[in-house]
Amino acid sequence: MEHAIRWAQRITGSGWLTYDRTEFLANIAMFVPVGMLAALWLPRRWWLLGAVVAVGLSIGIEQYQGAFLPNRVSDPRDVLSNGLGGLLGATLVGLFRSLLPAPRRRRLRPRTV
């Protein structure tokens, strides 16, 4: 990972891209699909709850790391970046769904014989 960061720093000519920033951006990218899937699974109007699902999952992961994985560090910044990724994913689904026409509801009528 450090090799890739040094390579990116040489290309951009700046030290802006650090390990911490790379990890933060990677955590955002990793949770975009989580927010998208949660928003797609939920009813159309409840898309924002997809971000809440992503944050809940992230908190659970961090709690597990802190309790059962002694070599891993539980970090609240991970919850923040994962939550931002979940929010981004859920927002993309919400925006995409808003561009689509609302699904037509079928009315159930009694059959006439």
Wavefront OBJ file of the C-alpha trace (Angstrom):
o trace
v 0.000 0.000 0.000
v 2.786 2.417 0.852
v 4.391 1.778 -2.536
v 1.146 2.743 -4.277
v 0.855 5.891 -2.161
v 4.434 6.942 -2.967
v 3.744 6.313 -6.663
v 0.619 8.505 -6.525
v 2.543 11.226 -4.697
v 5.200 11.242 -7.426
v 2.558 11.560 -10.143
v 0.614 14.358 -8.448
v 3.716 16.086 -7.145
v 2.185 16.612 -3.724
v 2.205 14.995 -0.330
v -1.562 15.358 0.029
v -2.138 11.634 -0.444
v -1.113 10.032 2.845
v -1.789 6.568 4.232
v -4.552 7.901 6.513
v -6.300 9.712 3.665
v -5.987 6.692 1.405
v -7.503 4.457 4.077
v -10.316 6.972 4.662
v -11.141 7.137 0.939
v -10.921 3.351 0.604
v -13.397 2.913 3.463
v -15.798 5.302 1.744
v -15.490 3.381 -1.520
v -15.924 0.051 0.256
v -19.283 1.030 1.783
v -20.858 2.677 -1.281
v -22.203 -0.720 -2.454
v -23.503 -1.461 1.055
v -25.570 1.734 1.037
v -26.753 1.027 -2.504
v -27.853 -2.525 -1.744
v -29.595 -1.487 1.460
v -31.426 1.335 -0.339
v -32.474 -1.007 -3.149
v -33.739 -3.551 -0.637
v -35.861 -0.938 1.176
v -39.072 0.612 -0.146
v -38.579 3.474 -2.574
v -39.344 6.295 -0.114
v -37.061 4.899 2.583
v -33.800 5.047 0.592
v -32.040 7.175 3.225
v -32.390 4.342 5.717
v -29.777 2.556 3.577
v -27.147 4.879 5.059
v -28.349 4.041 8.566
v -27.992 0.327 7.768
v -24.422 0.955 6.562
v -23.531 2.863 9.746
v -25.033 0.097 11.883
v -23.014 -2.520 10.019
v -19.858 -0.435 10.404
v -20.407 -0.022 14.149
v -20.893 -3.775 14.445
v -17.672 -4.452 12.544
v -15.698 -2.012 14.698
v -17.139 -3.504 17.897
v -16.178 -6.982 16.720
v -12.648 -5.836 15.875
v -12.231 -4.207 19.266
v -13.527 -7.233 21.162
v -12.186 -10.241 19.259
v -9.284 -9.191 17.024
v -6.374 -8.041 19.193
v -4.181 -7.202 16.177
v -6.800 -4.822 14.753
v -7.564 -1.341 16.025
v -11.140 -0.164 16.316
v -11.278 3.413 15.016
v -14.257 5.824 15.047
v -12.923 7.397 11.836
v -13.686 4.100 10.117
v -17.321 4.374 11.224
v -17.414 7.932 9.853
v -15.880 7.033 6.496
v -17.986 3.880 6.150
v -21.087 5.906 6.996
v -20.191 8.485 4.355
v -19.796 5.689 1.815
v -23.154 4.224 2.807
v -24.768 7.659 2.536
v -23.225 8.187 -0.898
v -24.449 4.795 -2.110
v -27.957 5.278 -0.719
v -28.113 8.792 -2.192
v -27.132 7.506 -5.633
v -29.958 4.962 -5.475
v -32.385 7.625 -4.237
v -31.432 9.979 -7.076
v -31.622 7.232 -9.680
v -35.023 6.099 -8.430
v -36.303 9.682 -8.475
v -35.520 9.855 -12.192
v -37.569 6.738 -12.902
v -41.342 6.853 -13.126
v -43.140 5.598 -10.041
v -44.184 1.978 -10.313
v -47.792 1.520 -11.344
v -49.996 -0.059 -8.773
v -52.289 -2.758 -9.947
v -55.775 -2.539 -8.614
v -57.368 -5.746 -7.672
v -60.884 -5.866 -9.042
v -63.294 -8.650 -8.522
v -63.641 -10.763 -11.617
v -66.895 -10.572 -13.426
v -68.177 -13.755 -14.903
l 1 2 3 4 5 6 7 8 9 10 11 12 13 14 15 16 17 18 19 20 21 22 23 24 25 26 27 28 29 30 31 32 33 34 35 36 37 38 39 40 41 42 43 44 45 46 47 48 49 50 51 52 53 54 55 56 57 58 59 60 61 62 63 64 65 66 67 68 69 70 71 72 73 74 75 76 77 78 79 80 81 82 83 84 85 86 87 88 89 90 91 92 93 94 95 96 97 98 99 100 101 102 103 104 105 106 107 108 109 110 111 112 113
